[in-house]
Amino acid sequence: MSPKISKNPFVRMVQYCMEDVRCVKERDPAARGSLEVLLLYPGLHAIWIYRFAHWLYNRKLFFLARAASQFASVYTGIEIHPAAKIGRRFFIDHGHGVVIGETTEIGDDVTIYQGATLGGTGKDKGKRHPTLGNNVMVGAGAKVLGPFKVGDNSNIAAGAVVLEEIPANCTAVGVPAQVVRRDGLRVDDLDQIHVPDPVKAEIESLQQQIDKLMEIQEKIR
């Protein structure tokens, strides 16, 4: 159970920072202590700079907000737009190459690994980026693209490309991503190695059509 959050802005900021350090220590078995996390974890630094940039953005200090976010991008290799909405106890593990777009919304207790992108497809206007529920995990190199929701307690496998909504309590893998586990039960026999290959499937379908046409041609002769 989370401690009661103070209404005093300074105390609340300190509480959030303590939460961030605690969640890193809980989720990263390589973390040896609070001082190491405070000084040497770029994901933590990126989140704290984001929170300051978001504070500036909400006060319409857009240039300063973007300047802060760009500094974080250069310093940590993690790019978070200051307009994104991110909940508590957000953990970016390793972090290099993580990109979080402007209209992204992220719930509490979310974990994201290196190289992940929460982005848009370039076709949408307004709300262009995904919404992640609480306790979501996005694996290394995964791409979640578009203005849809990934439900609470769902996992996106490493390297997956998610282009449509993922319900709560699911695991999605592959390119494009498919749900392979829901509410703890396997949906089919897929795993992260034996995932569908849409290009191969399309080629096989075309080959079948060609074979049928050749059979018809032989009969006509």
Secondary structure, 3 states (H helix, E strand, C coil): CCCCCCCCHHHHHHHHHHHHHHHHHHHCCCCCCHHHHHHHCHHHHHHHHHHHHHHHHHCCCHHHHHHHHHHHHHHHCCEECCCCEECCCCEEECCCCCEECCCCEECCCCEEECCCEEECCCCCCCCCCCEECCCCEECCCCEEECCCEECCCCEECCCCEECCCECCCEEEECCCCEEEEECCEECCCCCCCCCCCHHHHHHHHHHHHHHHHHHHHHHHC
